[in-house]
Amino acid sequence: MTKAALFAPIAILFGLAAAPTTHAMSGAGIDAGFGVESSIGTRVNARWNWDKRWSLGSKWIASGYWEGSLGYTQSNDSGHPNVWDVGFKPVFRLRSGVSQYFFDVGIGAHYLSNDKFASRELGSKVLFGDLFGVGKNFGEQDRYELGYRFLHFSNADLAEPNHGINLHLISLGYNY
């Protein structure tokens, strides 16, 4: 991954955090990791909490947020070695009581800069992005998050072919 490709999402994240309209955002984060076709991915995201909580029995609490993201994934493959994506999805968060540990699950729409990535044919530039994550809040007022995220891009067999992209990401977030 080139230095520009690595630092562009970080610069965008700091820009979002410094913008005067960020008071509406409830958090931001950066993800980095690896995936199919010897790929490396970097993503930045912004969150807007729903400010709702649902009790699921005596021990579990569900909540959620909207997530907007910008990502760049690069492969060593010589065919179509990189792809940018913009996504938006609802994410549900599940935690046990006042525990600092959480589980995230979400699905949303993503627009990719190409319908091919490395040797994979994606069938469309508009894809679904499935997200599964686990993490922990820490720091003063649990402002920080550290976690693992699995992100899968697919066209849900709405187009042929549908090879998809999988990414394993380490996530660091900050809650305002």
C-alpha positions as CSV (number, residue, x, y, z in Angstrom):
1,M,0.0,0.0,0.0
2,T,1.4,3.4,-0.9
3,K,1.9,6.0,1.8
4,A,-0.7,8.3,0.2
5,A,-3.3,5.5,0.2
6,L,-2.6,4.7,3.8
7,F,-2.7,8.3,5.1
8,A,-5.6,9.6,2.9
9,P,-8.3,8.0,5.1
10,I,-6.5,9.2,8.3
11,A,-6.5,12.7,7.0
12,I,-10.2,12.4,6.2
13,L,-10.9,11.2,9.7
14,F,-9.1,14.2,11.3
15,G,-10.9,16.5,8.9
16,L,-14.3,15.0,10.0
17,A,-13.3,15.4,13.6
18,A,-12.3,19.1,13.1
19,A,-15.2,20.1,11.0
20,P,-17.7,22.6,12.7
21,T,-20.7,20.3,12.0
22,T,-19.3,17.3,13.8
23,H,-21.5,18.1,16.9
24,A,-24.2,16.0,15.1
25,M,-21.8,13.0,14.9
26,S,-21.5,10.7,17.9
27,G,-18.3,9.0,17.0
28,A,-15.6,8.3,14.4
29,G,-13.2,5.5,13.8
30,I,-10.5,4.0,11.6
31,D,-10.2,0.4,10.5
32,A,-7.2,-1.4,9.0
33,G,-6.5,-5.0,8.1
34,F,-6.2,-7.6,5.4
35,G,-8.4,-9.6,3.1
36,V,-8.8,-11.7,-0.1
37,E,-6.3,-11.7,-2.9
38,S,-3.5,-10.6,-0.5
39,S,-5.2,-7.3,0.0
40,I,-4.8,-4.5,2.6
41,G,-7.7,-2.3,3.5
42,T,-8.1,1.0,5.3
43,R,-11.4,2.6,6.2
44,V,-12.6,5.7,8.1
45,N,-16.1,5.9,9.4
46,A,-18.5,8.3,11.2
47,R,-21.3,7.3,13.5
48,W,-24.6,8.8,14.5
49,N,-26.2,7.1,17.5
50,W,-29.9,6.4,17.5
51,D,-30.3,7.4,21.2
52,K,-32.5,4.3,21.7
53,R,-32.0,1.3,23.9
54,W,-34.0,-1.9,23.9
55,S,-33.9,-4.4,26.8
56,L,-33.6,-8.0,25.7
57,G,-34.4,-9.9,28.8
58,S,-32.7,-9.2,32.2
59,K,-29.1,-9.2,31.0
60,W,-28.9,-7.9,27.4
61,I,-29.2,-4.4,26.0
62,A,-29.5,-3.5,22.3
63,S,-28.8,-0.1,20.7
64,G,-27.6,1.1,17.3
65,Y,-26.2,3.8,15.1
66,W,-25.9,4.9,11.5
67,E,-22.4,4.4,10.0
68,G,-21.0,6.2,7.0
69,S,-17.7,5.0,5.7
70,L,-15.0,5.6,3.1
71,G,-12.6,2.8,2.3
72,Y,-9.6,1.9,0.2
73,T,-8.5,-1.7,-0.5
74,Q,-5.4,-2.6,-2.4
75,S,-4.2,-5.9,-3.7
76,N,-0.8,-7.1,-5.1
77,D,-2.7,-8.6,-8.0
78,S,-1.8,-7.0,-11.3
79,G,-5.4,-7.2,-12.8
80,H,-7.5,-4.6,-10.9
81,P,-5.3,-3.9,-7.9
82,N,-7.4,-1.3,-5.9
83,V,-10.9,-0.2,-5.2
84,W,-12.4,2.7,-3.3
85,D,-15.8,2.4,-1.6
86,V,-18.4,4.7,0.1
87,G,-20.9,3.0,2.3
88,F,-23.8,3.7,4.6
89,K,-25.4,1.2,7.0
90,P,-27.5,0.8,10.2
91,V,-25.5,-1.1,12.8
92,F,-27.0,-2.8,15.8
93,R,-25.0,-3.1,19.0
94,L,-25.5,-5.7,21.7
95,R,-24.0,-5.7,25.1
96,S,-24.6,-7.5,28.4
97,G,-25.8,-4.9,31.0
98,V,-23.1,-2.3,31.8
99,S,-20.3,-4.4,30.3
100,Q,-17.7,-2.6,28.3
101,Y,-17.7,-5.5,25.7
102,F,-20.0,-5.3,22.7
103,F,-21.1,-7.1,19.5
104,D,-22.0,-5.2,16.3
105,V,-23.9,-6.4,13.3
106,G,-25.0,-4.4,10.3
107,I,-25.8,-4.5,6.6
108,G,-25.9,-1.6,4.2
109,A,-25.2,-0.3,0.7
110,H,-21.7,0.4,-0.7
111,Y,-20.7,2.0,-4.0
112,L,-17.3,0.8,-5.3
113,S,-15.1,2.5,-7.8
114,N,-14.8,-0.6,-9.9
115,D,-16.9,-3.8,-10.4
116,K,-13.6,-5.8,-10.4
117,F,-11.0,-6.3,-7.7
118,A,-7.8,-8.2,-8.2
119,S,-9.0,-11.4,-10.0
120,R,-12.5,-11.1,-8.6
121,E,-15.6,-10.2,-10.6
122,L,-18.1,-8.4,-8.4
123,G,-20.9,-8.1,-10.9
124,S,-21.8,-4.6,-9.9
125,K,-20.4,-1.4,-8.4
126,V,-23.3,-1.2,-6.0
127,L,-22.9,-3.9,-3.3
128,F,-24.2,-4.9,0.1
129,G,-21.7,-4.6,3.0
130,D,-22.3,-7.1,5.8
131,L,-20.5,-6.2,9.1
132,F,-19.8,-8.4,12.1
133,G,-17.8,-7.0,15.0
134,V,-16.7,-7.5,18.6
135,G,-14.9,-4.9,20.7
136,K,-14.4,-3.2,24.0
137,N,-14.9,0.4,25.2
138,F,-12.2,1.9,27.5
139,G,-10.9,5.2,28.8
140,E,-12.7,8.0,30.5
141,Q,-16.5,7.6,30.1
142,D,-15.8,4.7,27.7
143,R,-14.9,7.2,24.9
144,Y,-12.5,4.8,23.1
145,E,-13.2,1.5,21.3
146,L,-10.9,-1.2,20.2
147,G,-12.2,-4.2,18.3
148,Y,-12.2,-6.6,15.4
149,R,-14.5,-6.3,12.4
150,F,-15.3,-8.7,9.6
151,L,-16.6,-6.9,6.5
152,H,-18.1,-8.8,3.5
153,F,-19.0,-7.1,0.2
154,S,-21.4,-8.9,-2.1
155,N,-24.2,-8.2,-4.6
156,A,-26.4,-10.9,-2.9
157,D,-26.6,-12.8,-6.2
158,L,-28.5,-10.0,-7.8
159,A,-25.9,-9.9,-10.6
160,E,-23.4,-12.4,-12.1
161,P,-20.8,-13.1,-11.2
162,N,-20.7,-12.6,-7.4
163,H,-17.2,-13.4,-6.1
164,G,-17.4,-10.9,-3.2
165,I,-14.6,-9.4,-1.0
166,N,-13.9,-10.3,2.6
167,L,-11.8,-8.1,5.0
168,H,-10.6,-8.7,8.5
169,L,-10.1,-5.4,10.3
170,I,-8.8,-4.0,13.5
171,S,-10.9,-1.0,14.5
172,L,-10.1,2.0,16.7
173,G,-12.9,4.4,17.5
174,Y,-13.6,7.5,19.5
175,N,-17.1,8.4,20.9
176,Y,-17.9,12.1,21.4
